[in-house]
Amino acid sequence: MGIEIEMPGNGGSAEHRRARRYRLLGQATARPLDTDVTMPGRVIDVSTSGCLLVVPCLAKFDIDTFVDVCVTTNTATFRALASIRHCVPNHWRVGVSFVNLSRRGQEELAQLIDALEAAKRSGRRHTHEVTVLRLAEQPPFQRLSPAN
C-alpha cells in the first residue's frame, strides 16, 4: 500500500527498474485484444509504467500479448492498453507494462502514485482499499480453466 517493494524473479532489483513499485490492493480486469474473454483479477502492485495482476487463468496471457487493463481502487480508476511482460504460472501472476493511457488515465494514475508516495512518506501502510465493482459496471466474465 504505500511501500516500495522488491519481488525476486520479476525483472531485477528495485534499482534496475524504470519506475518505483507500490503495493496496492484493487480490482482489475484484463482482456487480451485478440479475444472477447475478460478476466477478473486483483492488482498486487502498481508503478507509473505498469502493474502486477493476479488472474484466475493464464491461458490467454502470453508474453508480448496486448491487453486492455482496467484498474479500480476506492479512489482511482484507470484503463490502459498494456503489454504482458512477465508471467508466473504457479502463482497466476501477470506483469504488464502500460503502452497507452488516455490523458484522464494518466492523471488518475499520477494521483494514485502521489497518494501512495505520500502514504509511504508519512508511514501509513494502508490508504487504498479494494473496491468491488458491481457486475453491471463490467462486461460479462468468461471463466476459463487452465486446460482451456
N, C-alpha and C positions, 0 to 999 in steps of 0.2 A: 503494500500500500504506500507509502512514500519512501520505500527503501530501495536503494540501488542494489541489484543482485547480480551474482555471477553464477552461471549454470554450466557445469562441466559438459564438454562434448557438444556444444552448440555454437561453435564459431570462435572459440578462444576466450581470453580473459577480457574483463571489462575495459582494460586499457587499449585493446585492439579493435574494439567495436566502433562503428560510426557514431552511435548515439547511446547515451546512458539509458539503462532499462529501469523501470519502476514496477514493483509488484502491484497488481491491480486485479480486483475481483469484479467481473462484469459478465454480462451475457454477450454472446456473439452468434452470428450466422455466417456461414461460408458457402458459396456456391461456385463450383468450377464453371468457367464460362462456356465450356463445351457440353454442358448438361443442364437439365432443369431441376436437378436434385439439390436442395438446400439443406445443409447440415446445421443443426443447432449445436452450440458449443459454449465454452467458457473461456474467458480471457484470463491468462495467468500473469502476463506482464506486458508492458507497453513501452514504446520509445517513440521518438519523433520519426523513426524510419521503419517501424514495423511492430509486430506483436507475436506472442506465443499463445496458441489456442489449444484447447483440448476438445476433440470431436469424437463422436461415437463410432466412427468408421473412417478408415484411411483409404478405402478402395479407390476413390476418385482423386486422391491428393498425391500426385507425383511431383517430384522436383521440377521447377520451372513452369508448372501449370499456373495459369492466371485464374484468380478467384475474385469474386465480388464479396467483400467482407463488410459486415455491419457490426459495430461495437456499441454497446449501451451500458452505461452506469447510471447511478442515481443523479448525476449532474451533467452528463455529456452523452451525446450520441453522434457518431460519425460513420460514414460509409466510404469505402476506398476500393479501388482496383489494386490488387496485390498479387505478388508472385510467390509461390511456395519455394522457400529456400532451404528448409530443414524438416525432416520427418523423424519422429521417434516412435516406431510402430508399437513397441511393447508398452508404451505409456499413452498412446493415442494422441500424441502432441504434434502440432504442425506450426512451424515458424514461418511467418510471412513477412515479406518486405513490401511496404507501400510503394506502388508505382504511380498512382494518380489519386489525389484527393481534390475535391472541389474546394473552392475558396472557403465556403462555410465549414467543410470538413477540416481544413487546415486550421481554421480559427478554433473549432471545438477541441481538436487535438492539442493545440498550443495551450488553451486554457486548462485542459485536463493535466498536461505536463506541468504547467505552472503551479497548479494546486498540489500535485504530488511532490514537487520540489519544495514548496512552502511547508508541506507537512513533514518532509524529511528534515528540513532546517529547524523546525520547531519541536521535533522529537515525537510528533504524533504518529501513531502507527496505523490508524485506520480512518481514512477520510472518504473512501468510496466504497459503497456497499453494492451488492448485487441488486439490480432491478429486473424483475421478471416481467417479460413482455407478455401482454395479452395475445392470445393466438390470432385474434382479428387483426393485429398490427403487423403480422409477419406472413409471408407466403406459407402454404402448407408444407410440412416437413415430410420427407420420404425417408424412412429409416432403412439403412442397408446393413446387412450382416457382413462380417469380414470376408465371407466366402463370395460375396457379390462382386 
